Amino acid sequence: MLRSDATAPAVLAIAILLAYSNALTASFQFDDFNVIVNNPAVHSLAAWLESMPGIRPLLKLSYTLNWTASAGPFGFHLFNVLVHAGNVALVFQLLRTLRPGRGRDDRLPLLAALMFALHPVQTEAVTYVCGRSVSLMALFYLGSILAYLRADTAASPHGWRWFSAGLFAAALLVKETAVTLPLALLLVEAIGARRSAREKLKRQALHWLVLIAGLIAIAASPFYRHLLDVSLATRGLGANLLTQVNAICYLAGQLIFPWRLNADPDLPVFTMLTPLVGLQVLALFAILAIGLRNVRAQRWIAFAVLWFFIHLLPTNSLLPRLDVANDRQLYLASIGAFVAMAAMLQWLLARMRYRWLVNGAVGLLLLGLGALTILRNQVYESQIAFWEDVAAGSPRKPRVFNNLGYVYQQEGRYGDARHAYLRAIELDPDYWKAHINLSTLPEENSGAPSR
């Protein structure tokens, strides 16, 4: 059985290399074209500087550095895989730091880090170039938590706390969903040594100041105010809460059923409480209650549950989103789920007579996750493969078929393009984009879809 010892970095590196080597040949997809390929603001450092101040400046700077080094997709994918590798190492080190004195027989950190590394749900944050907004933010975010913990054993704790606050600021400059970091620090404190509320506030003062400054900057930004107006106009608070209850259950299911991944899922909007949503509300409250009740008794249960919910707050709670849920929203949240799974496996290993059965099951689980990730990466090899996969998973979403028709049209498959546009119009007769795209098809190629 794998152990959390000096061989762990090599094990994690090999796992990532095997699972993501075919991600390096993937193409640009979906928002990559608007955000990177067709966006001159990230094509040179001068253009990037001219576009400032703007939102997510560090994320855009990373695109600029990639583009100026090489405009092809390979460099972008290599950067994303390296960021993911860094995050895997940080997850392992974070869990080791939070579990001091448990020795080399503590398998939880390595098991959880391997599941984080290999689970195919992470491909949307790794293989999809624009998923970098999540994974790069996570790199600074996890680094900030580790620096905060390092202050407890450092000769100069203030320097490490300043460094931690700086990494938090960097995470916010990549993606604003990093606002949850002070809550994550409170959770880390809750499962650690007992400290008074005043002492905790003193230790985290810099982080709360960074958060306040970040929120002020967001409130002052015309672009963010516009996004907020669009968000609030999407649906009401009550409808959004009901919708997000179902969305959170959907996302949790993606961790359990990793073969049903979908880059553009067709999730319903609920305007009233249904029996299904009622059961989901009860289930989520029960799980949350278990986490809160075990902050002192079973700290790792509390950590797993509360970490999961904390990191879905920015995307799956109060603020409505046009896309109800996406797999990449699980990137940080999934750490809690993987900790719970690893804890359960370690518990079984400690109590089962035939440990080789559990060891074999763990090995098969990790191999299966890695194989599914390799298969999932193949979806990103071409735009046609990508949108055909989405269409199979969301057969009633007009946008999907319009986009599928567009990539068919780009490849000269006009019959297939016409078929896809007509399907989009059949699903939504008022979908103007599909009507316009259909009108641009050459008349002489108006026959049946090609095969």
Salt bridges, closest charged atoms under 4 A:
ASP5 OD2 - ARG104 NH2 3.18
ASP105 OD1 - ARG3 NH1 2.32
ASP106 OD2 - ARG99 NE 2.78
GLU124 OE2 - ARG328 NH1 2.66
ASP152 OD1 - ARG161 NH2 3.55
ASP152 OD1 - ARG203 NH1 2.90
GLU176 OE2 - ARG56 NH2 2.57
GLU189 OE1 - ARG195 NH1 2.75
GLU189 OE2 - ARG203 NE 2.73
GLU199 OE2 - ARG195 NE 3.78
ASP264 OD1 - LYS397 NZ 2.69
ASP264 OD1 - ARG399 NH2 2.64
ASP323 OD1 - ARG399 NH2 3.06
ASP389 OD2 - ARG376 NH1 2.88
ASP416 OD2 - ARG413 NH2 2.88
GLU426 OE1 - ARG423 NH1 3.44
